[in-house]
Structure formats: structure tokens, C-alpha cells
Amino acid sequence: MSQNQASLILCLSVRALILSAAVFVLSGSLGAASGAEHVSLATNDVFCPDGVYKPVWPEGRPADLRTWGSYCQAGDRATGQATTTPFTAPGIISLYVSGYPSAWHQSLELENLVDGKKLPFVVRKIPRSQWLGFEFTLPASWVGKPVRLIAKDDGTGPGCWLGFSEPVPNSDRFRWRNAVVLLGRTVTHFVLLMLVFFAAASLVAWKVSRETIFAGLAGLVAVAAAGYVAFWLWFLSPRAGHLVSFLLPLLAAACLIWIRSKLDVGGRQALRSLLVPAALMFAASLLILTSGYLYGGTRDALETPGIRFTHPLPADNALPFTFAEGIRYQRIPRPISADWLTSDRPPLQTGIALSQYPFLPQPRELGYEIVGALAQSLWIPAMWLLLVSFDIDRRLMSTILAVTILSGFVFVNTFYVWPKLLAGAYVIPIAAVILQDKLRKRLECSITLSLIAGGSIAFAVLSHGTSFFALIGLALTAALMRKRLPWKPLALIALAGFLVYLPWLLYQKLYDPPGDRLLKLQLAGVAQIDSRPFSRVILTAYQDLGLRNFLENKRHNLVAMTMNEGEGVRNAAALVTGSEQRVRAAKNLRNIFFFQFLADLGFLAPGFAALVIGLSRRHRSTNWRLATALSAYVALTLAVWCLLMFMPGSTVIHQGSYATVIFAFAACLLALWSVSPALATVLGALQILLNFLAYFIFRYDPLFEDELTPRGLEYGELILATLSLGAVFLLLAKNAGLIHFRMGRRVSIPAAEHAPLQTR
């Protein structure tokens, strides 16, 4: 791409943005001019003006807004119904709701007075005493027709009351504030993380090795180490934790500036190489966040991810935040959720959030969500480093990253910020060290690399306990492929990992015991808190199970990973061929993709069969060898997982290591590329299309069939998502060498510098 072409594209992009802004501002002005009709109650049995128990307006009450509620003189014991006077149906109806509108005995409906059809309003966040604003998109056939609201309260127990307002003007749909806040906070937290990352990377590039892989792995471990140290400082003294967390990015920035002037050409080049995966991590995180809040929901920052991309999920994504808040105010909840203890939830994501607490304004939920999404996206630079270490073709690298980033698996688990992708991000560096021959040999002469590997092991487990499955799988893969580690580095790795993990082990055993509930649940089927030693629980469980039941349980575990592959194919065909049941097929696909491992691979699954090409020696390329290694890891890890999970049918994706899924995507594409780059590209594109249809185009049920659910489109987020998607493809194209533009200052490397770099 020439400089003139780049300038032309930039100019056109700026003009397009200005034009888009003008159009939306004008649209907002028109919407404001149209306003909304004032309505009153035409019939009423129990509702009274402002009939709400201790009303709260989180964003302030709009002027001249009429509201009614059933919490009147009789409190929540009264029953009855109210209907409003007719008004003209807009394209989007906006109103405030309070109480318990979707409860068993309370309901709010919109009636079409032309044909008598009714649509119930469904809000998944219970407002209680708050007046919360909601927007609902009406079916096109309803727009312009006379409609009315119908509110019913048929309950007499505690919480049996309902409040609602008249429709309000929806001109604020064209607001930009949420998008600007989301962008600003994402940039802020990304910069704070990357200051630590690049400070550590520059230190290693200066003192240890000028190779990109060394610097990048050190940066990843430093981000986790900073969060882990912050966790313990906040735990011991919130004041000290706050001070260190505030000073850390400043010290990292000063360190980066100071070291950069001391770096030679090779060191600066190593840092410059890391800009692409770092930028890709930011663009992917912003894409997922803006796509997640595309229909609003930033006010319910932690509730929205649980219902956005898949079936309703529990509140596990909020547990690290609850833990962080408990540490911040020295009131650690016991238990943290239901009867789960804080010792059952590893602390790394809590620590990463606490390391940025001085920069999280109240309310902190949205800031935590952004930090959590960035933390989940650390797998991107980790995977980039692994592929670079194997010298994989840059076009293939970009294909692997594109297909994985744009998968529903990554969208769901990045937006719903339980720390499972974070755990996968720290399994990947261990795999790089074990599977890459040059790195494995470097362990003998590099204490730094051994410490990085040991830290990665500890931080993987400190993110989520299912990392144990991945570590066992990696050990078996190394044994199978005869990739032996020298005993001295192996001992150092084990010692470093143990010392890092030791403080958390003491917390589990001494502060909030017993700390092994998740292990007992997954490996022995004991769901309740049990004070017996882990070994005794395991022994008793298998003695009671018997051999026959053991074999039957393992068969169910094996089936659980593959049983819906045929159904997945049928639903995928329904999406692609334009069947009338597309919406139902998309819903089924999302459920299948969430639970079943093989089905989640979609069009990429034939990649495992493509490994047979290696039977011919001339096809045993670097791509094929890495595909074989990753496939061996996937197969062995799944086998260990299947054998160790105690309960039948418990081998669903979210109970295993997410590194297995990421490596499966990569292995399939590597094998397919070995057969034909065109075949890999086509199947990768089909996989992206399938996920796009299932998670975006056919995400919601048709409005005219069932109910009204909040879905007012946020145009600011839409534009940010579009720009983020463009940035993802632009960065991937640059990584593939398809386009060229500068990222940072250009560095000229003398011919002598192209010689193999040696560890200092």
C-alpha cells in the first residue's frame, strides 16, 4: 500500500465518520422534535401516581414524567389492573419500570388496538425500588398503530408490586456518552496493563535476550505478577495496596523510558515486534466489549454479559469483583456466593482488577468488566508468540488468530469475564517452552526462561483450577514426543511455580479452609463443603462407585464431548441454507457450541483428519509438525479430562481448560494449511460466517412471536464495533505482510544483526 493510497483511505474514513456523526446528530434532533405523547390511565383498579416503595431514580427523574405503581395505601397486598389511554406506536418504545415486572404475579404488556394482539415486556434485571429505563423495539407492523399499556398486579406477597411510566421520548438513543466512556476506559486500562508488559519486556531485551519470544513471555508473566503482588498488598493493607497500584504504572513508564535509551538495535526491534499482538489484543477486546453492549446494558455491566451472547449464565463472572470489593473494604464475604468460599476461587483476576483500582471510578462494575475482558484477551499475544517461535507462515498465523478471535467461543468467554481464558493465556507460554525445541534447549543456559515457565505454571493455576488438566496433558505430550526437559531447569521451574503458589495455598488452608472444594467436586463428585482430606474423599468416592459404574461414567464423559455433532451440522445447514427455522437453529447452535468440544470446532473439525498427509515425508512441514504436537496435546488432555472427571457427562467445555479449545482451532488450521492454504482459508471463512450468523444475525427471537425484550441499538457502540473490526483485520493483514504501515519508529538493522541472536 503506497503512501498516497493510505492518505486517501484515511481522508475518506475521516469524511465518513464526520458524515455519520452529522446524520446521527440530525436524527437525534428529529427524534427530539417528535417527542412522545402524554398518556394517562383509562382504567384503573389499584395503581396510584408514583406508587412505589421508597423510589430511587439512579439517573434523575425526567421532568413532567407521569408514573404509576401498585404499592399504594395497601402496600403490596393490593391487586388489580390498569390500562393507559391509546397512543401511537413508535419504532422503539422507551419507558421506566420499577418493582417486579416479570414476576409470576406481575406483568406489563403492550396491546395492539387494531388486531388485539399483546406483547409482554420482559426485563431480566429486576428494578425493585429503582426506576430503571428500558427501550423495546416494536415489530414493524405495529409502528404507527394505536396501542396501549396494560399493567397487572395479581400477587399479595412480599415484593408483589409493579411500577411503570408513560412512554418517554427516545431521542437520547443517539447519545454518544456511553460509547465515549467505553472507549476511554478501554484505552486507559489497556495502557496501564501494557506499561507493565513493555517495561518487563524492555528489561529482558536489555539484560537477557534480544529475541521477541523472550521479551514477550516476560511481559505476560509481569502482568500476572503485578496483579498477584497487588492482591496480597491489598489483602494485608488496602492503603498500601492502593498506593502501590497507583505508583506501579508510573514506575513502569519511567522504567520503559529509561531502558529504551539503553537498548541496542536488536532490543528495540524486539519491542517493536510486540506492538502488533498488543494492538490486536486491544482491538479484539474493544470489538467484543462494544458488541456486547451493542444494545445497551453498561448500567448493568456485570448482568448484561450473562445474557448477551448465549443462554442465561450464573453470576460467576462477578465473583472476582465481589472478592476484590471485599478486600478493598476489609469485609471479605464468607461464603462469597451461595456456599462457595473465597478459597475456592483462585485470585489472579481479582489481583489484576485490584492493581487498577486507583483508576476505577465508581461504580466500578464497568471498569472491572473492561479490565476483565482485557485480561481474557492476553491469550492473543501469548498465541502470537507461540506461533512466532515455530516460525509459522505469517498468513497462516493471521488466519488462526482471525478464526479464533471471531469465534463465538472467544466472544462469550471474553465478555463473560470468568477467568478461564485468562488461565489459557498462561498455559500457552508453557506449551511454547516445552514443545519448541530451541526454547527447551535454552532452559539449560537461561535461568530467566525457567523462572518465566515456572511463573506461567503458577499463574495458570492461580487463574483457574482446571489448568491442572492442561498441565497434565502437556507433560504427557512431552513424554510422548520425547521432548525431555533437563533436570536442573525442571527443578527450577517446579520450585519457582511452588513458591509463587505457596501464599495462596496458605490462604486456602489457614484463612478460609478447606480450599479444595472444586477438586472434590470435579474429581470425586462431592458437591458440598467437606472437611475430610482430599485423598480420603477420592478413595471413598471410587470405592462406592465400583468398576462397572466407573466405566459407564467414562463412556458418558466421552459422549458428552461429541454427542451433538450431528445436530450441530443440521443446525448449521439450517442457518446457511436460509431455513425458516434459522432463529431456533441459531439458538441450538449457541447452546451446542457452549457445551460440546467437537461441535464447537464447526467447519474446522476435518483438520484432525488432515493430519494423515504427514504419512508422506515430503508433506511433513513445520506447519504439520506443530499441528501434530498440538493435536497430541488436545487428544491427551481430553483423555485425561475424560478419565478424571468423576460425574457422568461432566466433560463440557467450561469445566475444562480453555487452552485445549484454542489449541484445537490452531491444530486444525495448521493441518488444513498443510494440505492446501486455500482449503484452510475457505473453511476458516465459513467458520467465521457461521459464528457471525449464530451470534449476531439470528441472536434474538422475532419480536412478533413471543415477547418484548430490551434491545435499543446503541449507534455509538455500533460505530466503535465496526471500527474495531476493521482494526482487527487491518492488524491481521499487516501481520500477514499483505499491507505495510509503521507501528512505532522504524529501526534499521545492520546486516550483522541478522545473525542468530544469542541469550546473554
N, C-alpha and C positions, 0 to 999 in steps of 0.2 A: 504494500500500500504506500503510494507516494505521499509526500508532504502536502501537495495540493489537494489530493483526494481526501486526506484526513481533515484538512481545513474545511473543505466543502461539506463533509459529513458533519463536522462539529457545528458549522454555521446552520445547516439545515435542522440539526437536532435542537439547537437553541431556539430557532424560529418556531419549531413545532411545539416546544414547551411553552413559549410565550403565547402562541395561538391557543393551546389547550387551556392555559390559565385564563385567558380572556373569555373563552367560551364558557368555562365553568363559573367564572365570576358573573358573567351575564346571565347564565342560567339561574344562579343563586338569586340575582336581583329580580328576575322574573318570578321565581318561586316566592320570594318575599312579597312581591306585589300582589300575587294571587291570594296569599294568606289562607286561612281556614275558616269555615263557617262556625259561628257560635251556636251551640245546641243547648237544650235544656232537657229535663226529664218529662216525658209524655205520660208515662205511667210509673207508679212507684208504690211499693209496699213497705219497705223498711229503710231504704237508703236516705241519708241526710247530707247536706252540704258539709264537706270536709270531715266526714265520718270515719276517722282513722285513729287508731290507738297511738298516742304520742308521736305525731307525724314528724318526719325528718326529710328535708329537701337537700340532698347532698350537693346539688349544683345550683341551688337557689330556685325559688318558685317564680315561674313566668308571670308577668303582670296580667291581671284580668282573666286568669285561668279558672274555669269552673271545675270543681272536683266534687265527687260524691263517694260515700262509703257506708258500709253496713254496720260499723261499730258506732252505734248511737246511744240512746239512753239505756237500752237493754244490753249494751256491750256485745259480746259475741254469742249471745243466746238468741238473738232475733233472727228470723228467717223471712225471706221474701224475694221479690224480683223487681227490677226497674228497666225501663226501655227509654231511649232518648228520642227526641224529635228527629225526623229524617234529615239527612244531609247528603250531598253529592259525593260519591266515592272517588277519592283521588287515586293516583297510581300507587302512592305509598301513604299509609295512614300512620301518623305519629301520635302517641298519647302516653300519659303517665299512669302507672299501675302501682298499687300498694296492696299489702295483705298477702293472701294466699290464693292467687287467681287460678292456679292449675291443680288445686287440691281436689279431693274426692267430692266435696260438697259445695265448692265454689267454682264458678265458671264465668267467662266473659266471651261473648260471641258477636259476630257481625252478621246481620241479616240483609239479604238482597230483597228489597221490597217488590221487585219485578217478578221474580220466579219463586220467592220464598226460601231459597237455599241459604244455609247458615254455615259459617266458618268459625270454629272455635279458635281463640287466641291461646297459644301455648308459649309460656315463658319458663325457661329451665332454671332461672335464678329466682328464688323466692324473695320478693322485696321485703316482706314483713312490714315494719313500720316506716320503711323508707319509700319515698316516691321516686321510682326509677322510670326513666324514659325508654320507650321501645318504639321501634319502627317495623312495620309489616308491609311487605309488598303484596298488593292485591292482584288477582288474576286480571288479565287484560280485558276479559269480557265483562268485568264488574265496573271498570272505570267509567265514570260519568253517569252511573245508575244511582237511583235513590237507595240509601242504606240506613240502617240504624244499629246502635249498640244495645245489646241485651246482657244485663248483669244479673246473676243468680247467686243467692246465698241460702243453701238448704241445710247448713250444719249448725249445731248448737254447742259444740265442744270448744275447748281451748284452741285459739288460732282460727276459728271458723268465722272469718270476716274478709271482706274484699273492698278495695277502693279503686276508683278509676276516674280519669279526667275526660273532658271533651277533647276531640282531635285538635292538635296544635299545628301551626304552620311548620312545614318541614324544610324551609329554606336553609336551615343550618346543615342540611345534608351536604352542602357544598363547602363545608368548612374544611380548612387545611390544618387546623391546630393539631389534631391527633397525629396526622402524618408527619408534621414537622417535629413534634415531640418524639415520635418513634424513631425517626431518622437521627435526630440529635443525640438521643440516648444510646442508640446502637453505635454511632460513631464514637461517642465518649467511652463506652465500656470496651469497645474493640481496641481503641488506642491504649487504654490502661492495661489491657492484657498483653498487647503487643510490645509495649515498652519493656515489660519484664522478659518477654520472649526474646526480643532482639538484644537486650542487654546481656543476657546469658549467652546467646549465640555469638555476639561480638567478642565476649571474653574467651570463649573456646576457640574462636577463629584467631584470636591474638596469641593465646598461650599454648594451645594444644594442637589444633589441626586446622588447615585452611579449607578442608573439604566440606561441602554443603551438608552432607549427611550428618557429620559430627555436630556442626553448628545447629542444625535444625532439631536434632534429637535433644540436645542440651536445652534449647529453647522450650520444647514441650515439657520436659521434666521440670524446668524452672517455674513454669506457670503453675503446675501442680504443687511444687514445693512451696511457692509463695502462699497458695491457698491453705495448705496444710499447716504452715507456721502461723498464719493468721488465725486459723481455727483455735490453736492452742493458746495463743496470746489473748484472744477474746475470751476464751473459756476461763483462763486464770485471772484476767483483769480486763474488763471491757474498755477501760480508759487507755491502757497500754495498747490493746488491740486496735482501737480507733486511731491512736497516734501513729503506730507503725503502718497501718493500712493507708493512712493519708500520706505518709512520707515515702512509702515504697515506690510508687510510680515516679516521684520526683527524683529519688536517688537512682532509679533505673535510667531515667532520661539523662541525668548528669553522667552516669557511668557510660552510657551509649555514646554521648558526645565526646567524652574524654578518650575512650578506647578507639573510636573511629579514626581519630587523627593519628593513632599509632599503628593502624593496620596497614599491611602491605597490599599490593595489588590483588593477590590471591584471596586475602581475607575479605577485602571489600567486595570482590566478585562473589564470594560465598554468601555474604549477607544480601547482596543484590539479587541473587538467585532465589532467595526465600521470599521476595516480595510477591511473586506470582501466587504461590499457595496461600500466603497470608491474605492477599486481596481477594482471592477466590473464596476463602473462608468467610470473609466479611460479606461479600456479595451474596453468597448462598444463605447466610444467616438472615440478612435483610430480606431476601426473597421469601424465605419461609415465614418470618415474622409478619411481613406485610400481607402475604397471602393468608396467614392465619387470622389476621384482624381485618380482612377484606370486607367483612360485613359487620364491622364494629366489634365491640367487646373489650376494648382496652380498659374500660372501667372495671370489668370483671376479668382482670388479666390472667388469673390462675384458673378460673372456671371455664373460660372460653376454650382453651386447648383441650379440655376433656371431652368436648362435643364437636369440635370443628372438622376434623378430617376422618373420623371413624366413629364407631359406636360409642355411647357414653362410657367414660373411663372413671375409675375411682380417683380419690384425691391424692394419689401417691406423688404426683408432680409437685405438690405443695409441701411435702414433708421436710425436705431440706430447708425450705424457707421458714417453716414453723420452728425447726431446730435452731436456725440462725437467730430468729426473734427471741427464742427462749434464752439463748446465750447472751444476746445483746442486753436483755433486761434482767439477767440473772434469775430467771424463772423457767428453768428447763422443764418442759412438760413431761410428766410420768403418769401414764404412758403418753406417747406422742400422738397416737391415733388408735382408736378402739383400745385393744390391749397390747399393741405393739410398743416396744421400748425404743428409746433413742439408740441403745446399743445394737439394735437390730438393723440400723440404717447407717452404713459407712459414711464418714464425714466429709469427703473431699469436696463435693459440690457445695455443701454448707460452708466450708472454708473459703472456696473461691468466691462465693457470694459475700462473705464477711470481709474479704480482702478489698472489696469495693464498696462497703457500706458507707464510708465517709462521702461517697459520691452518689448515693442513692437518696433522692428526695422522697419525702412522704407524699402519698402512701408508697411503700417500697415494692408492692407486688409486681408492678410493671417493670421496674428496674431489675428485680430478681429474675423475671421471665426472660428479659433480654440477656442478662449475664448467663443464665442457664442455657439459652439457645446457642450463644457463642461457645460455651464450654462443650456442648454436644458436638459442635462443628469442628472441634480440634482434630477429629478423625481425618479431615481433609488434608491438612499439611502432613499428618502422620502417614497417610496412604501415599501422598505425593513423594515423600522421602523414601518409602519402601520401593516404589516403582523406579525412582531415580537410581537407587542403589543397585538395582538389577539392570540398569541401562536399557530400560524398555523404550521402544519407539514412542516418540512424543505424541504422535497421532493416536496411538493406542492408549497411552496414558490419559489423554483428554477424553477419549471415548469412555473409558472405565469411570472416570470421575463424573462425566456428564450423566451417564446412565444411573449411577449410584446417587448422585445429588438430587436428580429429578425423579427419584423413586418415591412411591408412597411410603415405603418403609422409613426413609430418611425424613420426609415431611412430618409424618406422625410423631416420630420419636425425637425430633429436634424441637418441634413446637410444644409437645407434651414433655416437659423437661425433667422426666425422671432420669437419673444419672446412668443410663445404660449405654448410650452411645459414647458418653464420656469414658466409661470403662473400656469400651472397644478401642478408643483412641490411644490408650496406654498398653493395650495388648499388641497393637500393630508394631511399635518400635521393638518389642521383644522378638516378634517374628522376624523383623529385619535383621536383628543381630544374630539370631540362630540360623536362619535359612540362607543368608548371604555369605558366601564363603570368605570373601575378603574381610568383611566386618568381623566374622567369627575368628579369623586368624589374628585380627588386630587386638583381640582381647588379651593376648599374651603380652603385648607391649604397651597397652593403654589402660591405666587404672581408671581414667576418666570414663571410658566406654563401659567398663564393668560397673562403675557407680551409676551410670545412666541406665544400664539394663536392670540393675537391682532396684533403682528408684522406680522404673517403669512397672516392674512386677508389683511392688508395694502399692503404687498409686492406682493400678488397675483394680486390685482387690479393695482398696480404700474407696473406690468409686462404687463398685457393686460386687457382692459376693459371688455372683455367677461367673466372675473372671476365673475362678478355680477350674471350671470346666475347660476354658481356653488354655490355661497354663498346662493342664494335664495333656491336652491334645497337642500342644507344641512340643512337650517333652517326648511324647510317643512319635511324633513326626520326625523329630531329630534322630531318635533311635532307629526308626525305620529307614531313613535316608542316610544313615551313617554320618550324621553331622555332629561329631563329638566336640564337646567343649573341654578345653584344658582344665585340669582340676583346680589349679590356683585361681584363675578368673572365676570359675564356677563357685568356689568357696567365697570369693569376694562378693560376687553377685548375691549369693544366699545371705551373707552377713549383712550387706547393705539393705536388702529387702526386709530382713528381720528387724533390724534396728529402726528403720522407718516405720514399720508396722507396730512395733512394740508399744508406743504410747497408747494407741487405740486399743490394743489388746488389754492393757491395764485398765483402761476406761471401762471396757466391756466386763471385765471380771470383778473390778473393785467398786466402780462408781454406779453402774446400772446393770447388775448381773441378771441373767447368766450370759447374754450376748451371743448365744448360738442358736437362737430360735429358728432362723431361716434355714440353717443347715439341718436341724432336726425335722423341719417341715418338708424340705425337698428330699432329703436322703433317708428319712425314717417315717415320714407321713404323720408326724406328731404336730398338730396344729397349735395346741395350747402351750403356754409357758411351762417348761418342765425343768426342774432343778437338778435332775439326775445327770450324771456325766454323759457326754456325748457318746462315748464308746458303749456305755451300757444301754442307752436308748436304741442305738443301731442294732446291737446284738439281740435285744428283746424283740424289736420290730421284725427282724428276719426269722427269728425262731418261731414267732407267732404266724408268720406268713406261709412258710412251707415252700418246698420246691415247685410244686405244681402252680400255685398262685404266683410265685416269683416269675416263672416262665410266661404265664399269661399276662402279667403286668408288663413285662418287657415287649411282648407282642403288641399290646395296646400302645406302648410308647412308640414303637416303630411305625405303627399305622397312623398315629397322630401327626407324624411329620409329612405323610404322603397321601392321606386318605381322601382329600378333596381335590386332588389334581385334576380328575376328570370333570368335576363340577366347575373348577376354575376355568378349564378350557371352554366349556359350554357357555359360561357367563361372559368370557372374553369374546367369544364368537358373537354373542348377542349384542355386545357393545359395538364391535367393528362393523357388523353387517346391518346395523340400524334397526334392530328388532324393536317392536313396540314395548317390550319389557325392559328397555335399557336401564331405566332407573332402578328397578328391582335387581337387575343383573349387576349394576354398579355397586349397590349396597351389599349384595352377596360377595362380590369380589373383594371389597374392602375388608369384610369380616374374614374371608379366607386368607387374604394377604397378611392380616394381622396375626393370625394364629399358626398357619401351616408353612413350614420351611420351604418345601419343594415348590408349592404353588406360588410362593412369593417371588420366585425367580422368573416366572412367566415365560416369555419368549427366549430367555437365556438358558433354560434348563438343558436343551440339547448340547450345550457346551461341554458337559461332562462326557457325553458320548464322543465328542470330537477329539478327546484325548487319544483315541486309538490311532490317530495319524502318526503318533510317535513310534508306532511299530516299525515305521520306515526311518532308518537312521538319518536320512537327508532332511527329514522334517523336524528333527529334534533341535529346534531353535531355542534361543533364550526365552522367548515367549512361552514355548511349550514346556520347558523345564520349570519355569515359575508356575505355570498353570498346574503342572503335576504336583509340585510341592504344596501349593495352596489347596488343591483338591484332596491331597492326602491329609492335610490338616483338617479340612472340613469333614471328611469321612471319619477320621479317628475321633475328632471332638464330638461328632454326632453319636458315634458308637458309645463313647464314654458317657455322654449325657443320657443316652437311652438306657444304659445299664445302671447308672447311679440314681436316676430319678425314681423315687420309691412308688409313688401313686401311679395307677394305670392312666395312660393318656395325658400325662403331665408335660410331655415334651412339646409345648407350644413356644413360639418364638420368644415371647417376653420372659420366659423362665430360663432362658439360656444366654449364652454370650453373644452379643451383637457383632463381635468381630467375626464370628462364623458366617453371618449373613453378608457382611462387607466382602470378606474373602471369597465367598461363593460367587458373588457378582463378578469380581475380578477374575477368578479362575475360569469361569465360563467364557468371558470375553477374550481372555488370553488364548484359550484353546480354540475358540472360533476364529480368531485372527490368524492363528497358525494354519488353519485350513484355507481361509480366504478373508482378507481385510474387508472386502465388500460385503461378505456374508455377516461378519461381526457388526459392521456399521448398520446394515439393514435391520438385523434383529435388535440391536440396541435402540434404533429409532422407533421400531414397533413397540418396544418395551416402554419407552418414554411416552409414546402416544397412548398406550393402554392405561398407564397411570394417570395421564392428563384427563382422559375421558372418565375414569373411575373416581378420581378425587376432586375434579373441578367441574367438568361439564355436566355430569349427572350426579352431582353431590347431593342435591336436595330433591325431595319428593315434589311432584307437581302440586301447586298450591290449591288448585280447584278440586283435588281429590280428598284431602284429609283435613288440613288444619292450616292456621296461620302461625308461622314462626318468625321471629325477628331476623331480618336479612336486608336491611337498608344498605346498599352498596356505598362504600366509602371511596370516593373518587381520588382522594389524596393517596390512600394506600394502593389503589389500583395503578396509579402512575408510578409510584415507587416500586411496586412489584414488577411492572413492565420494564422499568429502567434497570432493576436488579437482575432480571432475567437476561436482559441484553448484556449487562456487565459480565454475568457468568459465562455466556457464550463468547464474549469478546476475550476474556481471560483464557478460556479454554483454547480458543483459536490461536492466541499468542503462544500459549504453551506448546501447541502442536506445530508452531512455526508457519501457520497459514497467513498471519499478518505480523507486522513488526511495528512496535512503538516503544518508547522509552519508559522505563519504570525506575526512577532514580537517575543519578548521574552516570553517564556512560563511562565504562572502565576499559582502558586499552591494556591488554595483557601481552607482554613481550613473548616472543617465540619460546624463550627458555621456560616461561611459566607454564607452558602446555605439557611439560613433563609430568609424570605421575607424582601426585602430592604425597609427601611422607608425614606421618604423625610426628610431631615434635616431642 
